[in-house]
Amino acid sequence: MILHIGLTRFSRGLSLNKVLIVEEHPMFVVERIIACHGADLTFTYSRYQIAPPGFQAKAPRSDVLQVNAIDLTPDWLVQRFAELGPNEELAWHSSVEWQGDAFHIPMIDLLDSPPGPNLRQLSQTLAAEMNLRGDFIFFNTGQSFHAYFPDLIAERAWHQYLGRLLVFNKQDWPQIIDTRWVGHALGRGFSALRWSNNTNRYRAMPRLCRVFGSAAS
């Protein structure tokens, strides 16, 4: 997927007629979920302010916002980016309503950028333990990797899933899961990952990366 995006606050330094092309954004995952489950889906997101290191969890955040699957288009995303204040970013939430019931998108916030074999092991292990068919999809944020599974898990399975993330860190592998992020998710009742690149805190827009059999892009 390619989003052709005009100048907004997140495209700092571009001239007014410059077009920013964002390739392979995490919206790709949501499109796959919609293709699988249909349009009777309501997704959630929020805007959050950037705070000094160590204080981000307490930084102001908007109320939980909703968007119906039928309205979720590249143009919609461009408009949400344009609405961000100079110190704000957009976060996509795991919480999804489907046919009146609560579900979650399995998400992961990783420490740094683990090598491909570790990511493959993580994807295969979690998918097997949670009875998920397929692989997690990894995105390079410029500082670390984010991951999404392109399907939904029931609300009752979500806490078990977060528990598996914590257990994975205790296996005979380098620490690759951001456990503080897991703790924040448990406290809020949903996971959240950044979708924008609007402030100086972050290096890049999250971008799909190839991790199995090739270098990250």
N, C-alpha and C positions, 0 to 999 in steps of 0.2 A: 504494500500500500504506500502511496506517495501522497502527502498532503502538500498542496501548494498554498503557502501561507503568506499573506501580505504583512506589512510592518505592524508589529505590536510591541508592547513593552518588553516582551521576552526576546525580541530580535534586536538587542542593543547594537548600535554601531552601523546598522544598515541604512542606506539612503531610502528616501520615501518611495521610490519606484523599484526598490530591490525586492525580489521574491525569494523567500526562504523555503527551501524544499526539505521537508523532514521525511526521511525514508524509514519505513518499518518501525513505526511507533507502537507502543503497547495497545493502542486501540485495535490493532490487528487481532489480539486475543479476544477482545470483547466481540468483535465481528464473528469470530468462530463460534463463540457461545451462542450468539443470536442465531447463527445458521443451524446450530444443533437443536435449540429449544424453541425457536420461533419468536414472535414479536411480543408475547405476553410476559415481558420482563421489565423490571424497574431497577435501574442501577443507582448507586450512590457515590457521592464525591464531596469534597470540601475544599475551601481555600484556607491556607495557613500562613501566618507571618513567620519570617525568619528571625530567630533569636540567637544570641551568642552560644558558642559550643557549651554543652552541658545543661542548657536551659530550654532546648527545643521542645521537650515534652510538655512544658508549661506555657508555651507561646500561644497567643490568641489564635483561635481557629473558628471559622464560620460554623453555623449550624450545619447539620448533615443535609446536603442538597440531593435532589433526585432528578433523574432523566429517564424517560421511557425509551425502550429500544427503538421504537419507530422514529424518534427524534434524534437519535445518536448518529450524527453524520460528521464528515470532516468539517463542514461549515459550522456546525454546532461547536465543535472543539475549538476552532479558530476564534469564535466569538467568546468562549470562556477564557481563552488565553488573553484576549484583548481586554477583558474586564479585570484582570489581575492588577492590584496595586503595585507600586514600585518595590515593595518589600514582601510580596506574596508569591506563593507557589500553589499549584493545583495538585491535590492528592486524590487518587482513585481508591475507593473503598472495596473491601471484599464483599460487603453485604449486598445481596440481590434478592428481590422478591420475584418469584415465578409462580404464576397461577395461584396467588394468594398465600403461598408458603415462603418461609425464610430459608435462604441458601447462602453459601459463601463461595467466592472464587479462591481456590488455594493459591496463596502468595508466599514468597520468600524474600527476605532482605538478607543478602549475603555480606560477609566481611570481605572486603577487598575484591579481587578477581581471581577466584580459584581456577586451577588448571582444568582442562577439559575432562580428563579421567575422573576427577573428583566430582564434577558436575554430573557426569553420566551416572556415576554411582549414586549420587543423591537423588537424581530423577528416578532411576529404576527402583531404588529402595523405597522411596516414599510412595510411588505409584503402586508397587506391589502391596505394601502394608495398608494402604487406604483403598485397595481394590479399584484403582483408577486405570483406565485403558488409554495408553499413550504416554507421551513424555511432557515434562515441563518445558516451557519456552523461556529462554534466558535473554535478558536485555542488559546492555552495557550502559551505565549511567555516566561514565567518565571517571567515576571514583570507585565504584563497586558494581556488582551484578544484582539485578532484580530478577525474580522468576515468577511465572504464572502458570497454572495448569488451565488449559482451555476448556474447562467444563465446571460444573457446580457440584458442591457437596452439601448435604443437608446440615441445617443448623446444629443438630445433635451430634454430628461427626466433627464439627469444626474444632472443638476443644481437644478432641483426640488427635486431630491433625497437628495442632500447635504443640501438643505434647510430644509427638513424634519428631518434630523439629528439634526440640530440646534434647531428646534422647540421641538423636543423630550426632549432636556435638560431643557426646560422651563416648562415642565409638572410637576405635583405634584409627582415627583420622585427624588431620589438623582441624582446628576450630574454624568452621566456615559459616555458621549461622549467627546472625546478630541477635543474641538472646535478649538484649534490651528492647529491641523491636518487638519480639514475641511478648515480652512483659507488657509493653504499651498496648498491644493488640488485646491481650486478655483484660486489661483495665478498661479499655474503651468499648469492648464488645465487637470490634471489627478490626481487620488489618487495613493498612493504607500504604500505598507506594506513590512516589512522585511521578507526575506525568508531564510537567512543564520544565522550562529552563529560563526563569524570569529574573533571577537575582544573581549576584556575584558569588553566592555560596556554592553554587554547583557549576561543574565544568561543561556539561552537555545535556542535551535532551536524551532521555532513554532511547536506545536504539537496538533493534533486534541483532543478536550476534550469533554466529555459528560456533558451536562449542564441541560438536562431536565430529572428529575427523578433520577439523580445519581450525585455523586460528580465529580468534574473536575479531570481528570487524569493528 
